[in-house]
């Protein structure tokens, strides 16, 4: 972590990912973890949202965009299982 001026802090990717992992794995409330680590709660909320949306608190590229580019838009078997779609097909109703 680097302090620029008196208020703006820059956190490296490893730190952001570790903090998100703490919240995710422990289930502790974001404000509690933020206070313990000296991070503004709004900043941690932002990292959590970005991690959920993009797969990483440090990435601005959505996971779906990169997954679609690499696999033709289809979910891999592990991804389907994780999403609870293992026994379902991706067709319309009645298929």
QUIWOPE-V724227 format. One line per field, one symbol per residue. phi: phi as a letter, one per 30 degrees, with the letter a starting at -180 (. if undefined). burial: b if it has 24 or more other C-alpha atoms within 12 Angstrom, else e. Layout:
phi = ???
burial = ???
This chain:
phi = .bccicbdcccddddedddddedddciddedddeddcicdedddeddddddddciadcccceedddddddbiicddeddddddicecccccddic
burial = eeeeeeeeeebeeeebbbbbbebeeeeeebeebbeeeebeeebbbbbbeebeeeebbbbeeeeeeeeeeeeeeebeeeeeeeeeeeeeeeeeeee
